[in-house]
Amino acid sequence: MKNTAVRASMPVLILLVSLSCNTKRSARNDSSKIFFVRNETERKVDVFIGKDHFTSFCWPENVYKPILYPVKTAAGTEVTRGFPLVPREGERNDHIHQVGIWLNYGKVNGLDFWGNGHRGMKEPGGGEIKHLSIEKMEEKNGEAILLTKESWVDPDGVELLAENTEYHFLAEESLRIIDRLTTLKAGSFAVNFDDTKEGMFGIRVARQLELPYDDMVTVLGPDGKPLPEKVRAGDVATGNYRSSEGKSGDDVWGTRAKWMNLYGNIGEEKISLVVCDHPDNPGYPTYWHARGYGLFAANPLGWADFTGGRERLDFSIRPGEEITFRYRVIISSGIHLTDAEINKLADEFAGRYK
């Protein structure tokens, strides 16, 4: 299943917004400049660093939430899975709702925002995050900033939460950084986030960054269709998790940590994909819903599932009140980041957004 709404290669009429210089030509020729290509027809805003595509903010009709997709290293390698939007040979075709980078939750006033679309269609009991508008695109202090407005709605279109999100895109030599600050505001009634592991800030990674299991799994062939015979999950997988608390592999699941590093190789390229929690987030340090099959998620609200029922949070936002969730994604190219390097970047993130 392909959605041309997120393909960057189609010839279209675009509005080029240069964030770093006065002309389109100089923006494209400077390898450190960040600029946006906005395309409402294809439901996306591309983010370029120099002449290289980094990622796109997009809102495909069949995903039911805005996403960043694809996401690439400084060398141009995609760290996110292509399926289901642009399937690649050798990928798994499971969990169709796990696309790119997103933020939502599995139990919001009884509605499933996380799993909506898991059968390739809108679920009758699923919530949807509707993209409303691009509020601002600008350069500020050497970074590119995108402000968006969304609405969390029930199946009848009634709004539960108003969302305002800031995306900060940064480039530092072989590093690519995305800071996401999402503010959720309740309207005239309370919004409850019941405890569940299905949340909250998630990434679905390329198969090479999965953990190398011996399980037999179904993957896609060159035509984008499932192969008739299963293959060993670990045939191309090279990934491993390491948390700020020193845990690794599958042992990170359901544990708390300030940051999580998923590192591995895609071809000859060494890659670290890191997610940092923020000290001002609810539930800090977050629990991690980080799975070996390629789901990499921080979940600060699902205490019961992660503690076997010993602890519960049942987080809620009261009428008229708001809460902000802050996350940083770091993507390295050519190196596996050390704990000291990650701690430095995590501390800088913690001090930036107060």
C-alpha positions in Angstrom: 0.0 0.0 0.0 1.6 3.3 -1.1 0.5 6.8 -0.4 1.9 9.3 -2.8 1.1 12.1 -0.4 4.5 11.6 1.3 6.7 11.0 -1.7 9.3 13.7 -2.3 10.1 12.8 -5.9 6.9 13.9 -7.6 7.0 17.1 -9.7 4.7 19.5 -8.0 4.2 23.3 -7.6 5.7 24.2 -4.3 6.2 27.2 -2.1 9.9 27.3 -1.2 10.5 28.9 2.2 14.2 29.6 2.7 15.0 30.0 6.4 18.7 30.8 6.1 19.3 33.2 3.3 17.6 35.6 0.9 17.5 33.4 -2.2 16.5 29.9 -3.1 19.8 29.3 -4.9 22.0 30.1 -1.9 19.9 28.1 0.5 20.2 25.0 -1.6 23.9 25.4 -2.1 24.8 25.9 1.5 25.1 22.4 3.1 24.4 23.7 6.6 21.2 25.7 5.9 17.8 24.4 6.7 14.7 25.3 4.7 11.2 24.0 4.2 9.3 23.0 1.1 5.6 23.3 1.8 3.1 21.3 -0.3 -0.5 21.4 1.0 -1.6 19.3 -2.0 0.6 16.4 -1.0 -0.2 17.1 2.7 3.4 17.6 3.8 6.2 20.0 4.6 9.6 18.8 3.6 12.7 19.7 5.7 16.0 20.1 3.8 19.5 20.6 5.2 21.3 22.1 2.3 20.4 20.1 -0.8 19.6 16.9 1.3 16.1 15.9 2.4 16.1 15.2 6.1 12.5 14.5 7.0 8.9 15.6 6.2 6.1 16.7 8.5 3.1 15.0 6.9 -0.5 14.1 7.5 -1.6 11.3 5.2 -5.3 10.6 5.1 -4.9 6.9 6.0 -2.6 7.3 9.0 -5.0 9.2 11.3 -2.2 11.3 13.0 0.5 13.7 11.8 3.9 12.1 11.5 7.5 12.8 10.6 8.4 10.5 7.8 10.8 9.4 6.5 13.7 10.4 8.8 17.2 10.2 7.5 20.8 10.4 8.7 23.3 13.0 7.6 24.4 10.5 4.9 20.8 10.2 3.6 20.0 6.7 5.1 16.4 6.2 6.2 16.2 5.1 9.9 12.4 4.8 9.8 10.5 1.9 8.2 9.0 2.5 4.8 5.9 0.3 5.2 3.0 1.0 4.8 3.5 4.3 3.0 6.4 3.4 0.7 7.2 -0.3 1.4 10.7 -1.5 0.9 11.9 -5.1 0.1 12.8 -7.1 3.2 10.6 -5.1 5.7 8.1 -6.5 8.0 4.4 -5.7 7.3 3.2 -5.9 10.9 1.6 -3.1 13.0 0.5 -1.0 10.1 -0.3 1.9 12.4 3.3 2.3 13.4 4.6 4.9 10.9 7.5 7.3 11.1 7.7 9.4 14.3 4.4 10.3 16.1 2.9 11.2 19.5 -0.5 9.8 20.7 -1.9 7.3 23.2 -3.9 4.2 23.5 -6.6 5.1 26.0 -7.9 8.7 25.9 -11.3 8.9 27.4 -11.7 5.3 26.4 -10.7 5.9 22.8 -7.7 4.2 21.1 -5.6 6.9 19.3 -2.5 4.7 19.3 -3.9 1.7 17.4 -6.3 3.5 15.1 -5.6 2.2 11.6 -4.0 -1.1 12.7 -6.1 -3.0 10.2 -5.5 -0.5 7.4 -8.7 1.4 8.0 -10.2 3.8 10.5 -11.4 2.0 13.6 -15.0 2.7 15.0 -13.6 3.1 18.5 -10.5 4.9 17.4 -9.6 8.5 18.0 -8.0 10.6 15.3 -5.5 13.5 15.5 -6.5 15.9 12.7 -3.9 18.4 11.3 -5.4 21.9 11.2 -2.8 24.3 10.1 0.9 25.3 9.8 1.2 28.3 12.2 4.8 29.3 11.5 8.0 28.3 9.7 11.1 30.2 10.6 14.8 30.3 11.4 15.8 31.3 14.9 19.2 31.1 16.5 20.5 28.7 13.8 17.7 26.2 13.9 14.5 25.7 11.8 11.2 25.9 13.7 7.9 24.6 12.5 4.7 25.3 14.5 1.6 23.3 13.9 -1.9 23.0 15.2 -3.9 19.8 15.6 -7.1 18.5 17.1 -7.6 15.2 18.9 -11.2 14.2 18.0 -13.5 11.3 18.8 -15.3 9.2 16.0 -18.0 11.9 15.8 -15.5 14.7 15.3 -15.9 16.1 18.8 -12.6 17.6 20.1 -11.1 16.1 23.2 -7.8 18.0 23.1 -6.4 21.0 21.2 -2.7 20.4 20.3 0.0 22.9 19.5 3.4 21.5 18.6 6.8 23.0 18.0 9.3 21.1 15.9 12.9 22.3 16.2 15.3 20.9 13.5 19.0 21.1 14.0 22.1 19.9 12.2 25.5 19.5 13.8 28.1 18.0 11.4 27.2 14.2 11.4 24.3 14.7 13.8 20.7 15.4 13.1 18.4 16.5 16.0 14.6 16.9 16.3 13.1 18.5 19.4 9.4 18.1 19.7 7.3 20.2 22.2 3.7 19.3 22.2 1.1 21.1 24.4 -2.3 19.4 24.9 -5.2 21.5 26.2 -8.5 20.1 27.4 -11.7 21.9 26.6 -14.9 22.0 28.7 -14.4 18.5 30.1 -11.6 16.4 31.7 -9.5 14.2 29.5 -8.2 10.9 31.0 -5.2 8.9 30.0 -5.8 5.5 31.5 -2.8 3.3 32.1 -1.7 1.4 29.1 1.6 0.4 27.5 0.4 1.6 24.1 2.0 5.1 24.0 3.2 7.7 23.7 6.2 9.2 21.7 7.0 6.5 19.1 9.3 5.6 16.2 9.1 2.6 14.0 12.6 1.9 12.8 14.2 0.3 9.7 14.6 -3.5 9.9 18.4 -3.2 10.1 18.0 -1.5 13.5 15.8 -4.2 15.0 17.3 -6.6 17.5 18.7 -9.7 15.9 16.2 -12.4 16.9 16.0 -16.0 15.7 12.2 -15.8 15.2 10.8 -16.5 11.7 8.9 -13.5 10.3 7.0 -12.5 7.2 8.7 -9.8 5.1 8.0 -8.0 1.8 9.3 -9.0 -1.5 10.6 -6.7 -4.3 7.0 -6.1 -5.4 5.9 -4.9 -2.0 3.9 -8.0 -1.3 4.6 -10.5 1.5 6.9 -13.4 0.6 5.3 -16.8 0.8 8.1 -18.2 3.0 9.2 -16.6 6.3 12.8 -15.5 7.0 14.8 -15.3 10.2 14.2 -12.0 11.9 17.9 -11.5 12.6 19.2 -12.0 9.1 19.8 -8.3 8.6 19.1 -6.9 12.1 22.0 -5.3 14.0 20.4 -3.2 16.6 20.8 -3.0 20.4 19.2 -0.8 23.0 21.2 0.9 25.8 19.5 3.0 28.5 20.9 5.9 30.5 20.7 3.5 33.5 23.0 0.9 31.8 20.4 -1.6 30.8 20.5 -3.2 27.3 18.7 -5.4 24.8 15.2 -6.6 25.7 15.9 -5.7 29.4 15.1 -2.1 28.7 11.4 -2.7 28.2 9.2 -1.5 31.0 12.1 0.3 32.8 12.6 3.9 33.5 15.5 6.0 32.0 16.3 9.5 31.0 17.3 8.5 27.5 17.4 5.4 25.3 20.0 4.7 22.6 19.2 2.3 19.8 22.4 1.7 17.9 23.3 -0.5 15.0 24.5 -0.5 11.4 22.7 0.0 8.1 25.1 -1.3 5.5 28.5 0.0 6.5 27.1 3.1 8.3 27.2 3.1 12.1 24.0 4.8 13.5 22.7 5.8 16.9 19.1 6.7 17.2 18.5 8.3 20.6 15.3 9.6 22.3 15.7 11.9 25.4 13.1 12.5 28.0 12.8 16.0 29.6 12.9 16.6 33.4 9.7 18.7 33.1 7.7 16.0 31.5 5.0 14.1 33.5 6.3 10.8 34.9 10.0 11.7 34.4 12.1 9.6 33.9 9.8 7.9 31.4 9.1 4.2 31.1 10.2 2.7 27.8 7.9 0.7 25.5 11.0 -0.3 23.4 10.6 -3.5 21.5 13.1 -5.6 19.6 10.9 -5.8 16.5 11.4 -2.1 15.7 8.9 -0.2 17.9 10.9 2.4 19.9 8.6 4.4 22.2 8.7 6.5 25.4 5.6 6.1 27.5 5.4 8.3 30.7 1.8 7.5 31.4 1.5 3.6 31.4 2.7 2.7 34.8 0.4 -0.3 35.4 1.5 -2.3 32.4 5.1 -1.7 33.1 5.0 -2.6 36.8 2.6 -5.5 36.6 -0.1 -3.5 38.4 2.0 -2.5 41.4 1.8 1.2 40.4 -0.9 3.2 38.6 -0.9 6.8 37.3 -4.2 7.3 35.4 -3.1 10.7 34.2 -5.7 13.4 33.4 -5.9 16.9 32.2 -8.6 19.0 33.9 -11.1 21.2 32.0 -9.3 24.2 30.5 -5.9 23.1 31.6 -2.9 22.1 29.5 0.3 20.0 29.7 3.4 20.0 27.6 5.4 16.9 26.5 9.0 17.5 25.4 11.2 15.0 23.5 14.5 15.1 21.7 15.5 12.7 18.9 19.2 12.4 18.0 20.4 10.6 14.9 24.2 10.0 14.4 25.8 9.0 11.1 29.1 7.1 11.0 29.5 6.6 14.8 27.8 5.0 17.7 27.3 7.7 20.3 28.9 7.1 23.7 27.0 7.6 27.0 29.0 10.8 27.7 28.1 12.3 24.3 24.5 11.5 24.8 24.5 12.9 28.3 25.9 16.2 27.0 23.1 16.4 24.4 20.5 15.4 26.9 21.6 18.0 29.4 21.6 20.7 26.7 18.0 19.6 25.8 16.9 19.7 29.5 18.2 23.3 29.8 16.8 24.6 26.6 13.0 24.3 27.2 11.9 25.4 30.6 
